[in-house]
């Protein structure tokens, strides 16, 4: 995610004594790699962050120039091109000027409608990464390529489980308020992360969610109901396990806040944690093992995956 301002303080603890602190939107570059800053509580709570790409970033401007060139070669005005792809003329203008991030489906349509012979398609991956600030782009890549993701959440449904309406509600209630374009850009970026479920081979993904997360009606009861249906749908995937931590438990293994464990294809495990805007990324094994132990305790204390899905079904019937 590029040169945007970040109010949260970032610190990275790496092995072999390497350490890096990033403040105010500087790009994070650390050999061990990054973890998606929205994998854990960054999805919903935690520190305030600017959303969306730097306006007019190089990748978006380059794509916009190519898009305009192919549109003009095809002899189409923006209204006609927009009508054929399902977008308004003003949205087409924003794409051509690099002010908004075009979604993958638009790029697919544009390449076909404008007979671009795959030129626009070749830029789709870079355009997708441009929707994140620079310090997050490597993190998004790591999440997308992870062989395992293990998420503990206590504030809201994690981004990897969110429906479009629930995610929009999460962005809409942020304080200070986000404008429409920021909400849409954040929404597109969040939903794009869920393509991880379509990967082959499929990564192993597990979640431990506090019971209250599934009772908080962000966006209203209808939005919550559809969100519970989504949790059930994803929870039945063979590579996904969802567990609920009951409010009634008298013991709790992780009252320190949400965190995520990411398993990389190189056999490394990275831990990410965030509390009230203090976001930390750990590759140092002592800290990673500490969070691994907490996650193991959480899973032992929570309902089993089968019990958890039964609970969600029960909650759905009451919503």
Rosetta blueprint (number, residue, H / E / L):
1 X L
2 X L
3 X L
4 X L
5 X L
6 X E
7 X L
8 X L
9 X E
10 X E
11 X E
12 X E
13 X E
14 X L
15 X L
16 X L
17 X L
18 X L
19 X E
20 X E
21 X E
22 X E
23 X L
24 X L
25 X L
26 X L
27 X L
28 X L
29 X L
30 X L
31 X L
32 X L
33 X L
34 X L
35 X L
36 X L
37 X L
38 X L
39 X L
40 X L
41 X H
42 X H
43 X H
44 X L
45 X L
46 X L
47 X L
48 X L
49 X E
50 X L
51 X L
52 X L
53 X L
54 X L
55 X L
56 X L
57 X L
58 X H
59 X H
60 X H
61 X H
62 X H
63 X H
64 X H
65 X H
66 X H
67 X H
68 X H
69 X H
70 X H
71 X H
72 X H
73 X H
74 X L
75 X L
76 X L
77 X L
78 X H
79 X H
80 X H
81 X H
82 X H
83 X H
84 X H
85 X H
86 X L
87 X L
88 X L
89 X H
90 X H
91 X H
92 X H
93 X H
94 X H
95 X H
96 X H
97 X L
98 X L
99 X L
100 X L
101 X L
102 X L
103 X L
104 X H
105 X H
106 X H
107 X H
108 X H
109 X H
110 X H
111 X H
112 X H
113 X H
114 X L
115 X L
116 X L
117 X L
118 X L
119 X H
120 X H
121 X H
122 X H
123 X L
124 X H
125 X H
126 X H
127 X H
128 X H
129 X H
130 X L
131 X L
132 X L
133 X L
134 X H
135 X H
136 X H
137 X H
138 X H
139 X H
140 X H
141 X H
142 X H
143 X H
144 X H
145 X H
146 X L
147 X L
148 X E
149 X E
150 X E
151 X E
152 X E
153 X E
154 X L
155 X L
156 X L
157 X L
158 X L
159 X H
160 X H
161 X H
162 X L
163 X L
164 X H
165 X H
166 X H
167 X H
168 X H
169 X H
170 X H
171 X H
172 X H
173 X L
174 X L
175 X L
176 X L
177 X L
178 X L
179 X L
180 X H
181 X H
182 X H
183 X H
184 X H
185 X H
186 X H
187 X H
188 X H
189 X H
190 X H
191 X H
192 X H
193 X H
194 X H
195 X H
196 X H
197 X H
198 X H
199 X L
200 X L
201 X L
202 X L
203 X L
204 X E
205 X E
206 X E
207 X E
208 X E
209 X E
210 X E
211 X H
212 X H
213 X H
214 X H
215 X L
216 X L
217 X L
218 X L
219 X L
220 X L
221 X H
222 X H
223 X H
224 X H
225 X H
226 X H
227 X H
228 X H
229 X H
230 X H
231 X H
232 X H
233 X H
234 X H
235 X H
236 X L
237 X L
238 X L
239 X L
240 X E
241 X E
242 X E
243 X E
244 X E
245 X E
246 X L
247 X L
248 X L
249 X L
250 X L
251 X L
252 X L
253 X L
254 X L
255 X L
256 X L
257 X L
258 X L
259 X E
260 X E
261 X E
262 X E
263 X E
264 X L
265 X L
266 X L
267 X L
268 X L
269 X E
270 X E
271 X E
272 X E
273 X E
274 X E
275 X E
276 X L
277 X L
278 X E
279 X E
280 X E
281 X E
282 X E
283 X L
284 X L
285 X H
286 X H
287 X H
288 X H
289 X H
290 X H
291 X H
292 X H
293 X H
294 X H
295 X H
296 X H
297 X H
298 X H
299 X H
300 X H
301 X H
302 X L
303 X L
304 X L
305 X H
306 X H
307 X H
308 X H
309 X H
310 X H
311 X H
312 X H
313 X H
314 X H
315 X H
316 X H
317 X H
318 X H
319 X L
